[in-house]
Amino acid sequence: MARGTWQAGQWLMSVSLIAWLAGCAPPAKREELVQQVLKEDPEFAQVLDKHQQLVNRIETYERELALKRGTIEHQIAQLRKELTVAIASVRQKTLDTKKRMEPDQQRLMLAISMGSEQLRAKREERASLGRSIAKLRKTLKDPNAPLTESERTTRSREIDEMLQDARRLDQELQTLSGHIRLLKIKLLLIKL
């Protein structure tokens, strides 16, 4: 049994030595080593054949991977170029589209500006009218005011007319404020 163990150990050392030497041995020396092992153990030819088939299969897998890697890297490079072109195209189209919206935006901004100016003028007019009404009322309520009954009636009619103007101005202010608000909403809706 000791002799059989010794032969198995010899054989295992030979295989290990061949594997080690095969990795660093030139092909001519490898063939010599193979011949030497096969001389001692002809059945080892099956192991070497199987080993060669596996090595060939691994090399095939590695070539397939290299081919696949090359194809994919080429596709990635192509896709990056296409993406760069697409980004530039979309940016240009976006700018062109925004420019097409500018006239509408400018028209609305002008309308808002003009409406705001009108609103400011009407508010000033309404405030001035309110001060005039207050002044006339104060005059009418003042018992020491040197007004005749006819003048008081005339002032009362003036106050009534001013109050009508004030109601009209209040209505115009409300309508104008609503219009400006609507214009601002429209502008907000079309801004990109």
N, CA and C atoms as an extended XYZ file, in Angstrom:
576
Properties=species:S:1:pos:R:3:atomname:S:1:resname:S:1:resid:I:1 pbc="F F F"
N         0.825       -1.183        0.000 N   MET     1
C         0.000        0.000        0.000 CA  MET     1
C         0.873        1.252        0.000 C   MET     1
N         2.002        1.173        0.678 N   ALA     2
C         2.905        2.311        0.735 CA  ALA     2
C         3.461        2.601       -0.634 C   ALA     2
N         3.753        1.543       -1.405 N   ARG     3
C         4.274        1.736       -2.747 CA  ARG     3
C         3.229        2.404       -3.641 C   ARG     3
N         1.946        2.001       -3.514 N   GLY     4
C         0.856        2.600       -4.299 CA  GLY     4
C         0.667        4.065       -3.954 C   GLY     4
N         0.785        4.396       -2.696 N   THR     5
C         0.674        5.776       -2.254 CA  THR     5
C         1.823        6.589       -2.791 C   THR     5
N         3.029        5.946       -2.774 N   TRP     6
C         4.194        6.642       -3.291 CA  TRP     6
C         4.034        6.930       -4.777 C   TRP     6
N         3.479        5.969       -5.569 N   GLN     7
C         3.274        6.171       -7.011 CA  GLN     7
C         2.227        7.246       -7.254 C   GLN     7
N         1.171        7.234       -6.468 N   ALA     8
C         0.132        8.263       -6.614 CA  ALA     8
C         0.714        9.627       -6.309 C   ALA     8
N         1.562        9.676       -5.287 N   GLY     9
C         2.211       10.935       -4.938 CA  GLY     9
C         3.127       11.404       -6.041 C   GLY     9
N         3.862       10.461       -6.641 N   GLN    10
C         4.742       10.768       -7.758 CA  GLN    10
C         3.931       11.323       -8.918 C   GLN    10
N         2.867       10.634       -9.196 N   TRP    11
C         2.013       11.038      -10.311 CA  TRP    11
C         1.462       12.449      -10.070 C   TRP    11
N         0.957       12.716       -8.862 N   LEU    12
C         0.411       14.019       -8.500 CA  LEU    12
C         1.487       15.092       -8.595 C   LEU    12
N         2.677       14.817       -8.164 N   MET    13
C         3.775       15.773       -8.279 CA  MET    13
C         4.109       16.032       -9.734 C   MET    13
N         4.065       14.983      -10.543 N   SER    14
C         4.358       15.149      -11.972 CA  SER    14
C         3.317       16.053      -12.619 C   SER    14
N         2.055       15.812      -12.287 N   VAL    15
C         0.970       16.631      -12.857 CA  VAL    15
C         1.125       18.076      -12.393 C   VAL    15
N         1.400       18.265      -11.115 N   SER    16
C         1.580       19.620      -10.585 CA  SER    16
C         2.759       20.291      -11.263 C   SER    16
N         3.843       19.532      -11.435 N   LEU    17
C         5.026       20.075      -12.078 CA  LEU    17
C         4.720       20.448      -13.524 C   LEU    17
N         3.985       19.582      -14.206 N   ILE    18
C         3.630       19.868      -15.601 CA  ILE    18
C         2.757       21.108      -15.673 C   ILE    18
N         1.776       21.192      -14.780 N   ALA    19
C         0.883       22.352      -14.785 CA  ALA    19
C         1.681       23.625      -14.513 C   ALA    19
N         2.588       23.527      -13.563 N   TRP    20
C         3.383       24.697      -13.242 CA  TRP    20
C         4.307       25.049      -14.385 C   TRP    20
N         4.981       24.070      -14.929 N   LEU    21
C         5.904       24.309      -16.029 CA  LEU    21
C         5.167       24.699      -17.304 C   LEU    21
N         3.967       24.156      -17.482 N   ALA    22
C         3.212       24.465      -18.692 CA  ALA    22
C         2.873       25.941      -18.757 C   ALA    22
N         2.640       26.524      -17.593 N   GLY    23
C         2.322       27.937      -17.560 CA  GLY    23
C         3.493       28.793      -17.967 C   GLY    23
N         4.698       28.324      -17.677 N   CYS    24
C         5.856       29.152      -17.993 CA  CYS    24
C         6.793       28.484      -18.990 C   CYS    24
N         6.455       27.289      -19.428 N   ALA    25
C         7.330       26.585      -20.376 CA  ALA    25
C         6.941       26.928      -21.798 C   ALA    25
N         7.951       27.077      -22.676 N   PRO    26
C         7.645       27.301      -24.090 CA  PRO    26
C         6.967       26.058      -24.666 C   PRO    26
N         6.227       26.204      -25.789 N   PRO    27
C         5.488       25.082      -26.364 CA  PRO    27
C         6.350       23.848      -26.636 C   PRO    27
N         7.596       23.994      -27.071 N   ALA    28
C         8.454       22.841      -27.377 CA  ALA    28
C         8.747       22.044      -26.111 C   ALA    28
N         9.052       22.738      -25.020 N   LYS    29
C         9.341       22.052      -23.758 CA  LYS    29
C         8.069       21.425      -23.202 C   LYS    29
N         6.934       22.097      -23.422 N   ARG    30
C         5.665       21.548      -22.941 CA  ARG    30
C         5.422       20.206      -23.615 C   ARG    30
N         5.667       20.119      -24.902 N   GLU    31
C         5.465       18.862      -25.628 CA  GLU    31
C         6.361       17.764      -25.067 C   GLU    31
N         7.582       18.123      -24.751 N   GLU    32
C         8.498       17.136      -24.163 CA  GLU    32
C         7.961       16.637      -22.833 C   GLU    32
N         7.435       17.593      -22.025 N   LEU    33
C         6.889       17.217      -20.722 CA  LEU    33
C         5.670       16.324      -20.879 C   LEU    33
N         4.828       16.647      -21.850 N   VAL    34
C         3.639       15.827      -22.107 CA  VAL    34
C         4.062       14.426      -22.504 C   VAL    34
N         5.032       14.318      -23.394 N   GLN    35
C         5.506       13.009      -23.842 CA  GLN    35
C         6.065       12.206      -22.664 C   GLN    35
N         6.771       12.911      -21.787 N   GLN    36
C         7.356       12.239      -20.630 CA  GLN    36
C         6.260       11.682      -19.717 C   GLN    36
N         5.221       12.480      -19.463 N   VAL    37
C         4.133       12.035      -18.588 CA  VAL    37
C         3.352       10.914      -19.238 C   VAL    37
N         3.101       11.021      -20.537 N   LEU    38
C         2.316       10.001      -21.225 CA  LEU    38
C         3.076        8.669      -21.304 C   LEU    38
N         4.361        8.763      -21.322 N   LYS    39
C         5.176        7.554      -21.326 CA  LYS    39
C         4.967        6.798      -20.011 C   LYS    39
N         4.899        7.553      -18.915 N   GLU    40
C         4.693        6.967      -17.593 CA  GLU    40
C         3.230        6.578      -17.378 C   GLU    40
N         2.298        7.424      -17.903 N   ASP    41
C         0.866        7.175      -17.661 CA  ASP    41
C         0.090        7.499      -18.934 C   ASP    41
N        -0.084        6.539      -19.834 N   PRO    42
C        -0.766        6.787      -21.094 CA  PRO    42
C        -2.236        7.217      -20.917 C   PRO    42
N        -2.869        6.814      -19.825 N   GLU    43
C        -4.276        7.184      -19.596 CA  GLU    43
C        -4.430        8.676      -19.303 C   GLU    43
N        -3.336        9.319      -18.941 N   PHE    44
C        -3.384       10.754      -18.644 CA  PHE    44
C        -3.699       11.570      -19.903 C   PHE    44
N        -3.607       10.938      -21.048 N   ALA    45
C        -3.928       11.605      -22.315 CA  ALA    45
C        -5.376       12.105      -22.302 C   ALA    45
N        -6.260       11.330      -21.689 N   GLN    46
C        -7.671       11.748      -21.600 CA  GLN    46
C        -7.795       13.028      -20.775 C   GLN    46
N        -7.087       13.107      -19.684 N   VAL    47
C        -7.115       14.305      -18.831 CA  VAL    47
C        -6.577       15.500      -19.608 C   VAL    47
N        -5.467       15.255      -20.347 N   LEU    48
C        -4.900       16.358      -21.136 CA  LEU    48
C        -5.847       16.805      -22.243 C   LEU    48
N        -6.525       15.841      -22.872 N   ASP    49
C        -7.492       16.193      -23.924 CA  ASP    49
C        -8.643       17.013      -23.336 C   ASP    49
N        -9.142       16.518      -22.200 N   LYS    50
C       -10.238       17.243      -21.536 CA  LYS    50
C        -9.769       18.648      -21.144 C   LYS    50
N        -8.540       18.707      -20.598 N   HIS    51
C        -7.977       19.997      -20.213 CA  HIS    51
C        -7.870       20.922      -21.425 C   HIS    51
N        -7.396       20.402      -22.543 N   GLN    52
C        -7.252       21.215      -23.761 CA  GLN    52
C        -8.607       21.700      -24.255 C   GLN    52
N        -9.608       20.812      -24.192 N   GLN    53
C       -10.965       21.210      -24.602 CA  GLN    53
C       -11.472       22.354      -23.719 C   GLN    53
N       -11.246       22.241      -22.417 N   LEU    54
C       -11.683       23.308      -21.495 CA  LEU    54
C       -10.928       24.607      -21.751 C   LEU    54
N        -9.619       24.488      -22.004 N   VAL    55
C        -8.824       25.683      -22.318 CA  VAL    55
C        -9.349       26.323      -23.597 C   VAL    55
N        -9.638       25.489      -24.601 N   ASN    56
C       -10.190       26.016      -25.864 CA  ASN    56
C       -11.529       26.693      -25.631 C   ASN    56
N       -12.366       26.078      -24.781 N   ARG    57
C       -13.675       26.658      -24.494 CA  ARG    57
C       -13.511       28.009      -23.798 C   ARG    57
N       -12.597       28.074      -22.827 N   ILE    58
C       -12.335       29.344      -22.118 CA  ILE    58
C       -11.841       30.402      -23.099 C   ILE    58
N       -10.933       30.027      -23.980 N   GLU    59
C       -10.433       30.979      -24.982 CA  GLU    59
C       -11.559       31.454      -25.884 C   GLU    59
N       -12.465       30.543      -26.249 N   THR    60
C       -13.623       30.926      -27.072 CA  THR    60
C       -14.493       31.925      -26.316 C   THR    60
N       -14.749       31.634      -25.021 N   TYR    61
C       -15.549       32.569      -24.214 CA  TYR    61
C       -14.881       33.941      -24.144 C   TYR    61
N       -13.566       33.935      -23.972 N   GLU    62
C       -12.848       35.205      -23.870 CA  GLU    62
C       -12.884       35.977      -25.188 C   GLU    62
N       -12.775       35.244      -26.321 N   ARG    63
C       -12.882       35.917      -27.629 CA  ARG    63
C       -14.286       36.475      -27.827 C   ARG    63
N       -15.292       35.674      -27.438 N   GLU    64
C       -16.679       36.149      -27.547 CA  GLU    64
C       -16.886       37.406      -26.708 C   GLU    64
N       -16.321       37.368      -25.486 N   LEU    65
C       -16.433       38.534      -24.610 CA  LEU    65
C       -15.733       39.746      -25.220 C   LEU    65
N       -14.539       39.541      -25.758 N   ALA    66
C       -13.802       40.651      -26.368 CA  ALA    66
C       -14.583       41.222      -27.548 C   ALA    66
N       -15.170       40.331      -28.347 N   LEU    67
C       -15.969       40.785      -29.485 CA  LEU    67
C       -17.195       41.552      -29.004 C   LEU    67
N       -17.865       40.992      -28.002 N   LYS    68
C       -19.057       41.647      -27.446 CA  LYS    68
C       -18.691       42.998      -26.841 C   LYS    68
N       -17.552       43.025      -26.093 N   ARG    69
C       -17.095       44.275      -25.475 CA  ARG    69
C       -16.821       45.326      -26.546 C   ARG    69
N       -16.135       44.912      -27.607 N   GLY    70
C       -15.835       45.846      -28.695 CA  GLY    70
C       -17.108       46.374      -29.342 C   GLY    70
N       -18.048       45.478      -29.596 N   THR    71
C       -19.318       45.888      -30.202 CA  THR    71
C       -20.056       46.861      -29.297 C   THR    71
N       -20.138       46.511      -28.009 N   ILE    72
C       -20.873       47.362      -27.068 CA  ILE    72
C       -20.173       48.703      -26.886 C   ILE    72
N       -18.859       48.709      -26.792 N   GLU    73
C       -18.135       49.974      -26.639 CA  GLU    73
C       -18.322       50.855      -27.871 C   GLU    73
N       -18.360       50.230      -29.044 N   HIS    74
C       -18.629       50.993      -30.267 CA  HIS    74
C       -20.046       51.572      -30.227 C   HIS    74
N       -21.006       50.743      -29.779 N   GLN    75
C       -22.390       51.222      -29.678 CA  GLN    75
C       -22.501       52.355      -28.665 C   GLN    75
N       -21.784       52.215      -27.537 N   ILE    76
C       -21.814       53.274      -26.527 CA  ILE    76
C       -21.266       54.572      -27.105 C   ILE    76
N       -20.151       54.477      -27.815 N   ALA    77
C       -19.564       55.684      -28.424 CA  ALA    77
C       -20.544       56.303      -29.424 C   ALA    77
N       -21.186       55.445      -30.214 N   GLN    78
C       -22.155       55.943      -31.198 CA  GLN    78
C       -23.359       56.586      -30.499 C   GLN    78
N       -23.835       55.933      -29.448 N   LEU    79
C       -24.975       56.485      -28.706 CA  LEU    79
C       -24.626       57.814      -28.047 C   LEU    79
N       -23.387       57.920      -27.565 N   ARG    80
C       -22.974       59.201      -26.967 CA  ARG    80
C       -22.980       60.309      -28.011 C   ARG    80
N       -22.494       59.988      -29.212 N   LYS    81
C       -22.514       60.987      -30.290 CA  LYS    81
C       -23.949       61.368      -30.624 C   LYS    81
N       -24.812       60.355      -30.729 N   GLU    82
C       -26.214       60.622      -31.047 CA  GLU    82
C       -26.873       61.451      -29.951 C   GLU    82
N       -26.530       61.152      -28.688 N   LEU    83
C       -27.089       61.913      -27.572 CA  LEU    83
C       -26.633       63.370      -27.632 C   LEU    83
N       -25.366       63.597      -27.937 N   THR    84
C       -24.850       64.967      -28.045 CA  THR    84
C       -25.590       65.733      -29.138 C   THR    84
N       -25.788       65.080      -30.274 N   VAL    85
C       -26.517       65.712      -31.382 CA  VAL    85
C       -27.964       65.971      -30.973 C   VAL    85
N       -28.592       65.006      -30.289 N   ALA    86
C       -29.990       65.157      -29.865 CA  ALA    86
C       -30.141       66.300      -28.865 C   ALA    86
N       -29.193       66.409      -27.940 N   ILE    87
C       -29.249       67.491      -26.948 CA  ILE    87
C       -29.150       68.845      -27.641 C   ILE    87
N       -28.223       68.974      -28.554 N   ALA    88
C       -28.063       70.241      -29.283 CA  ALA    88
C       -29.325       70.567      -30.079 C   ALA    88
N       -29.893       69.553      -30.710 N   SER    89
C       -31.098       69.752      -31.508 CA  SER    89
C       -32.274       70.210      -30.641 C   SER    89
N       -32.444       69.542      -29.505 N   VAL    90
C       -33.560       69.899      -28.613 CA  VAL    90
C       -33.375       71.296      -28.045 C   VAL    90
N       -32.141       71.644      -27.691 N   ARG    91
C       -31.897       73.005      -27.172 CA  ARG    91
C       -32.251       74.053      -28.220 C   ARG    91
N       -31.843       73.802      -29.457 N   GLN    92
C       -32.140       74.764      -30.519 CA  GLN    92
C       -33.644       74.863      -30.765 C   GLN    92
N       -34.313       73.714      -30.807 N   LYS    93
C       -35.768       73.716      -31.009 CA  LYS    93
C       -36.477       74.427      -29.866 C   LYS    93
N       -35.975       74.220      -28.648 N   THR    94
C       -36.569       74.874      -27.476 CA  THR    94
C       -36.413       76.386      -27.576 C   THR    94
N       -35.215       76.834      -27.954 N   LEU    95
C       -34.992       78.277      -28.112 CA  LEU    95
C       -35.898       78.853      -29.197 C   LEU    95
N       -35.999       78.142      -30.324 N   ASP    96
C       -36.848       78.608      -31.417 CA  ASP    96
C       -38.306       78.691      -30.984 C   ASP    96
N       -38.747       77.694      -30.237 N   THR    97
C       -40.141       77.670      -29.771 CA  THR    97
C       -40.388       78.807      -28.790 C   THR    97
N       -39.436       79.036      -27.875 N   LYS    98
C       -39.590       80.130      -26.912 CA  LYS    98
C       -39.641       81.479      -27.631 C   LYS    98
N       -38.833       81.608      -28.692 N   LYS    99
C       -38.846       82.863      -29.456 CA  LYS    99
C       -40.198       83.088      -30.116 C   LYS    99
N       -40.841       81.987      -30.524 N   ARG   100
C       -42.162       82.120      -31.154 CA  ARG   100
C       -43.215       82.563      -30.148 C   ARG   100
N       -42.970       82.311      -28.852 N   MET   101
C       -43.910       82.729      -27.818 CA  MET   101
C       -43.657       84.171      -27.359 C   MET   101
N       -42.477       84.708      -27.652 N   GLU   102
C       -42.120       86.039      -27.162 CA  GLU   102
C       -43.094       87.138      -27.586 C   GLU   102
N       -43.566       87.177      -28.841 N   PRO   103
C       -44.494       88.258      -29.196 CA  PRO   103
C       -45.755       88.253      -28.335 C   PRO   103
N       -46.309       87.073      -28.072 N   ASP   104
C       -47.499       86.995      -27.229 CA  ASP   104
C       -47.183       87.460      -25.810 C   ASP   104
N       -46.023       87.050      -25.305 N   GLN   105
C       -45.633       87.454      -23.959 CA  GLN   105
C       -45.421       88.962      -23.890 C   GLN   105
N       -44.755       89.511      -24.907 N   GLN   106
C       -44.513       90.961      -24.926 CA  GLN   106
C       -45.823       91.731      -25.037 C   GLN   106
N       -46.748       91.208      -25.866 N   ARG   107
C       -48.052       91.866      -26.012 CA  ARG   107
C       -48.779       91.886      -24.670 C   ARG   107
N       -48.761       90.755      -23.961 N   LEU   108
C       -49.432       90.700      -22.660 CA  LEU   108
C       -48.737       91.588      -21.632 C   LEU   108
N       -47.402       91.614      -21.643 N   MET   109
C       -46.679       92.471      -20.695 CA  MET   109
C       -46.973       93.951      -20.961 C   MET   109
N       -47.074       94.311      -22.236 N   LEU   110
C       -47.418       95.690      -22.584 CA  LEU   110
C       -48.829       96.021      -22.119 C   LEU   110
N       -49.761       95.078      -22.347 N   ALA   111
C       -51.150       95.295      -21.922 CA  ALA   111
C       -51.220       95.421      -20.397 C   ALA   111
N       -50.448       94.623      -19.683 N   ILE   112
C       -50.430       94.704      -18.217 CA  ILE   112
C       -49.859       96.047      -17.778 C   ILE   112
N       -48.792       96.466      -18.426 N   SER   113
C       -48.164       97.744      -18.085 CA  SER   113
C       -49.131       98.910      -18.323 C   SER   113
N       -49.767       98.896      -19.477 N   MET   114
C       -50.725       99.967      -19.797 CA  MET   114
C       -51.923       99.915      -18.850 C   MET   114
N       -52.410       98.717      -18.581 N   GLY   115
C       -53.543       98.568      -17.663 CA  GLY   115
C       -53.182       99.024      -16.258 C   GLY   115
N       -51.978       98.699      -15.818 N   SER   116
C       -51.526       99.117      -14.487 CA  SER   116
C       -51.424      100.634      -14.399 C   SER   116
N       -50.966      101.257      -15.495 N   GLU   117
C       -50.879      102.725      -15.537 CA  GLU   117
C       -52.283      103.339      -15.473 C   GLU   117
N       -53.219      102.758      -16.223 N   GLN   118
C       -54.610      103.234      -16.181 CA  GLN   118
C       -55.188      103.075      -14.779 C   GLN   118
N       -54.911      101.919      -14.173 N   LEU   119
C       -55.415      101.644      -12.830 CA  LEU   119
C       -54.871      102.672      -11.840 C   LEU   119
N       -53.576      102.956      -11.940 N   ARG   120
C       -52.977      103.953      -11.053 CA  ARG   120
C       -53.633      105.323      -11.251 C   ARG   120
N       -53.853      105.719      -12.506 N   ALA   121
C       -54.475      107.019      -12.797 CA  ALA   121
C       -55.914      107.058      -12.264 C   ALA   121
N       -56.649      105.961      -12.437 N   LYS   122
C       -58.046      105.924      -11.968 CA  LYS   122
C       -58.093      105.950      -10.441 C   LYS   122
N       -57.146      105.278       -9.793 N   ARG   123
C       -57.104      105.302       -8.334 CA  ARG   123
C       -56.831      106.715       -7.832 C   ARG   123
N       -55.917      107.405       -8.518 N   GLU   124
C       -55.636      108.797       -8.137 CA  GLU   124
C       -56.878      109.661       -8.347 C   GLU   124
N       -57.546      109.442       -9.475 N   GLU   125
C       -58.785      110.204       -9.768 CA  GLU   125
C       -59.837      109.921       -8.703 C   GLU   125
N       -59.959      108.626       -8.321 N   ARG   126
C       -60.965      108.246       -7.313 CA  ARG   126
C       -60.610      108.831       -5.960 C   ARG   126
N       -59.322      108.825       -5.617 N   ALA   127
C       -58.890      109.390       -4.340 CA  ALA   127
C       -59.155      110.890       -4.306 C   ALA   127
N       -58.866      111.568       -5.396 N   SER   128
C       -59.107      113.015       -5.486 CA  SER   128
C       -60.601      113.313       -5.359 C   SER   128
N       -61.415      112.486       -6.047 N   LEU   129
C       -62.868      112.666       -5.976 CA  LEU   129
C       -63.354      112.420       -4.541 C   LEU   129
N       -62.786      111.401       -3.881 N   GLY   130
C       -63.164      111.123       -2.485 CA  GLY   130
C       -62.831      112.293       -1.573 C   GLY   130
N       -61.671      112.911       -1.805 N   ARG   131
C       -61.297      114.077       -0.994 CA  ARG   131
C       -62.256      115.247       -1.253 C   ARG   131
N       -62.615      115.448       -2.515 N   SER   132
C       -63.549      116.538       -2.859 CA  SER   132
C       -64.901      116.299       -2.212 C   SER   132
N       -65.396      115.072       -2.257 N   ILE   133
C       -66.692      114.746       -1.635 CA  ILE   133
C       -66.618      115.001       -0.133 C   ILE   133
N       -65.553      114.567        0.494 N   ALA   134
C       -65.395      114.763        1.942 CA  ALA   134
C       -65.347      116.248        2.287 C   ALA   134
N       -64.652      116.996        1.450 N   LYS   135
C       -64.538      118.439        1.690 CA  LYS   135
C       -65.897      119.117        1.574 C   LYS   135
N       -66.665      118.763        0.514 N   LEU   136
C       -67.996      119.363        0.338 CA  LEU   136
C       -68.934      118.958        1.477 C   LEU   136
N       -68.889      117.709        1.903 N   ARG   137
C       -69.744      117.251        3.007 CA  ARG   137
C       -69.403      118.018        4.290 C   ARG   137
N       -68.105      118.195        4.495 N   LYS   138
C       -67.682      118.915        5.688 CA  LYS   138
C       -68.222      120.343        5.659 C   LYS   138
N       -68.167      120.928        4.472 N   THR   139
C       -68.670      122.292        4.323 CA  THR   139
C       -70.169      122.336        4.602 C   THR   139
N       -70.909      121.328        4.073 N   LEU   140
C       -72.361      121.301        4.280 CA  LEU   140
C       -72.731      121.050        5.744 C   LEU   140
N       -71.936      120.287        6.438 N   LYS   141
C       -72.240      119.977        7.833 CA  LYS   141
C       -71.836      121.103        8.783 C   LYS   141
N       -71.001      121.985        8.299 N   ASP   142
C       -70.533      123.088        9.147 CA  ASP   142
C       -71.646      124.130        9.282 C   ASP   142
N       -72.163      124.273       10.483 N   PRO   143
C       -73.254      125.267       10.669 CA  PRO   143
C       -72.753      126.712       10.516 C   PRO   143
N       -71.473      126.917       10.651 N   ASN   144
C       -70.919      128.271       10.548 CA  ASN   144
C       -70.527      128.642        9.122 C   ASN   144
N       -70.739      127.694        8.175 N   ALA   145
C       -70.355      127.975        6.789 CA  ALA   145
C       -71.311      129.017        6.227 C   ALA   145
N       -70.753      130.060        5.540 N   PRO   146
C       -71.596      131.130        4.994 CA  PRO   146
C       -72.230      130.698        3.671 C   PRO   146
N       -73.180      129.725        3.742 N   LEU   147
C       -73.826      129.248        2.521 CA  LEU   147
C       -75.313      129.543        2.603 C   LEU   147
N       -75.847      129.938        1.490 N   THR   148
C       -77.294      130.152        1.412 CA  THR   148
C       -77.937      128.798        1.163 C   THR   148
N       -79.231      128.765        1.282 N   GLU   149
C       -79.967      127.517        1.060 CA  GLU   149
C       -79.794      127.054       -0.382 C   GLU   149
N       -79.797      127.941       -1.290 N   SER   150
C       -79.603      127.615       -2.711 CA  SER   150
C       -78.208      127.029       -2.941 C   SER   150
N       -77.217      127.618       -2.292 N   GLU   151
C       -75.853      127.102       -2.418 CA  GLU   151
C       -75.738      125.711       -1.790 C   GLU   151
N       -76.456      125.543       -0.663 N   ARG   152
C       -76.444      124.226       -0.022 CA  ARG   152
C       -77.076      123.178       -0.944 C   ARG   152
N       -78.152      123.514       -1.599 N   THR   153
C       -78.825      122.589       -2.527 CA  THR   153
C       -77.901      122.280       -3.698 C   THR   153
N       -77.244      123.321       -4.205 N   THR   154
C       -76.317      123.134       -5.321 CA  THR   154
C       -75.165      122.213       -4.888 C   THR   154
N       -74.632      122.451       -3.690 N   ARG   155
C       -73.537      121.611       -3.182 CA  ARG   155
C       -74.017      120.168       -2.971 C   ARG   155
N       -75.245      120.022       -2.508 N   SER   156
C       -75.813      118.680       -2.320 CA  SER   156
C       -75.922      117.951       -3.643 C   SER   156
N       -76.374      118.656       -4.697 N   ARG   157
C       -76.445      118.053       -6.036 CA  ARG   157
C       -75.047      117.695       -6.543 C   ARG   157
N       -74.081      118.576       -6.267 N   GLU   158
C       -72.703      118.292       -6.675 CA  GLU   158
C       -72.176      117.025       -5.979 C   GLU   158
N       -72.503      116.892       -4.703 N   ILE   159
C       -72.077      115.691       -3.966 CA  ILE   159
C       -72.723      114.453       -4.582 C   ILE   159
N       -74.043      114.542       -4.916 N   ASP   160
C       -74.730      113.397       -5.538 CA  ASP   160
C       -74.074      113.018       -6.866 C   ASP   160
N       -73.757      114.039       -7.667 N   GLU   161
C       -73.097      113.778       -8.952 CA  GLU   161
C       -71.708      113.162       -8.732 C   GLU   161
N       -70.997      113.701       -7.740 N   MET   162
C       -69.671      113.158       -7.428 CA  MET   162
C       -69.782      111.714       -6.931 C   MET   162
N       -70.807      111.431       -6.131 N   LEU   163
C       -71.005      110.062       -5.647 CA  LEU   163
C       -71.300      109.113       -6.809 C   LEU   163
N       -72.077      109.594       -7.797 N   GLN   164
C       -72.330      108.780       -8.998 CA  GLN   164
C       -71.012      108.534       -9.751 C   GLN   164
N       -70.213      109.603       -9.882 N   ASP   165
C       -68.905      109.460      -10.532 CA  ASP   165
C       -68.023      108.481       -9.737 C   ASP   165
N       -68.095      108.581       -8.409 N   ALA   166
C       -67.299      107.696       -7.560 CA  ALA   166
C       -67.724      106.234       -7.767 C   ALA   166
N       -69.050      105.980       -7.838 N   ARG   167
C       -69.538      104.622       -8.086 CA  ARG   167
C       -69.072      104.125       -9.457 C   ARG   167
N       -69.167      105.020      -10.453 N   ARG   168
C       -68.697      104.657      -11.794 CA  ARG   168
C       -67.213      104.337      -11.767 C   ARG   168
N       -66.415      105.172      -11.101 N   LEU   169
C       -64.976      104.936      -10.994 CA  LEU   169
C       -64.679      103.644      -10.222 C   LEU   169
N       -65.453      103.403       -9.152 N   ASP   170
C       -65.263      102.154       -8.392 CA  ASP   170
C       -65.512      100.944       -9.292 C   ASP   170
N       -66.567      101.045      -10.098 N   GLN   171
C       -66.871       99.943      -11.031 CA  GLN   171
C       -65.744       99.785      -12.066 C   GLN   171
N       -65.271      100.901      -12.609 N   GLU   172
C       -64.177      100.862      -13.580 CA  GLU   172
C       -62.901      100.283      -12.945 C   GLU   172
N       -62.615      100.671      -11.685 N   LEU   173
C       -61.443      100.143      -10.978 CA  LEU   173
C       -61.556       98.636      -10.786 C   LEU   173
N       -62.748       98.202      -10.425 N   GLN   174
C       -62.963       96.767      -10.227 CA  GLN   174
C       -62.794       96.006      -11.547 C   GLN   174
N       -63.384       96.535      -12.625 N   THR   175
C       -63.275       95.897      -13.945 CA  THR   175
C       -61.821       95.884      -14.417 C   THR   175
N       -61.144       97.024      -14.252 N   LEU   176
C       -59.755       97.130      -14.689 CA  LEU   176
C       -58.846       96.195      -13.872 C   LEU   176
N       -59.072       96.113      -12.570 N   SER   177
C       -58.282       95.203      -11.726 CA  SER   177
C       -58.491       93.751      -12.169 C   SER   177
N       -59.734       93.395      -12.453 N   GLY   178
C       -60.037       92.042      -12.928 CA  GLY   178
C       -59.365       91.762      -14.266 C   GLY   178
N       -59.380       92.766      -15.145 N   HIS   179
C       -58.756       92.611      -16.469 CA  HIS   179
C       -57.238       92.409      -16.327 C   HIS   179
N       -56.602       93.208      -15.474 N   ILE   180
C       -55.155       93.084      -15.261 CA  ILE   180
C       -54.831       91.718      -14.652 C   ILE   180
N       -55.644       91.300      -13.706 N   ARG   181
C       -55.433       89.976      -13.087 CA  ARG   181
C       -55.519       88.883      -14.154 C   ARG   181
N       -56.505       88.990      -15.037 N   LEU   182
C       -56.669       88.013      -16.113 CA  LEU   182
C       -55.452       88.018      -17.055 C   LEU   182
N       -54.966       89.209      -17.380 N   LEU   183
C       -53.776       89.313      -18.233 CA  LEU   183
C       -52.563       88.657      -17.566 C   LEU   183
N       -52.416       88.864      -16.251 N   LYS   184
C       -51.282       88.248      -15.540 CA  LYS   184
C       -51.384       86.720      -15.535 C   LYS   184
N       -52.597       86.214      -15.379 N   ILE   185
C       -52.802       84.757      -15.426 CA  ILE   185
C       -52.454       84.241      -16.812 C   ILE   185
N       -52.904       84.936      -17.850 N   LYS   186
C       -52.586       84.522      -19.228 CA  LYS   186
C       -51.080       84.483      -19.447 C   LYS   186
N       -50.391       85.524      -18.958 N   LEU   187
C       -48.934       85.577      -19.119 CA  LEU   187
C       -48.270       84.413      -18.386 C   LEU   187
N       -48.748       84.162      -17.186 N   LEU   188
C       -48.206       83.045      -16.397 CA  LEU   188
C       -48.398       81.715      -17.133 C   LEU   188
N       -49.548       81.548      -17.765 N   LEU   189
C       -49.859       80.297      -18.446 CA  LEU   189
C       -49.010       80.073      -19.697 C   LEU   189
N       -48.591       81.139      -20.358 N   ILE   190
C       -47.817       80.937      -21.597 CA  ILE   190
C       -46.321       81.078      -21.388 C   ILE   190
N       -45.885       81.382      -20.162 N   LYS   191
C       -44.432       81.446      -19.920 CA  LYS   191
C       -43.880       80.046      -19.868 C   LYS   191
N       -42.739       79.833      -20.521 N   LEU   192
C       -42.103       78.515      -20.554 CA  LEU   192
C       -40.956       78.473      -19.588 C   LEU   192
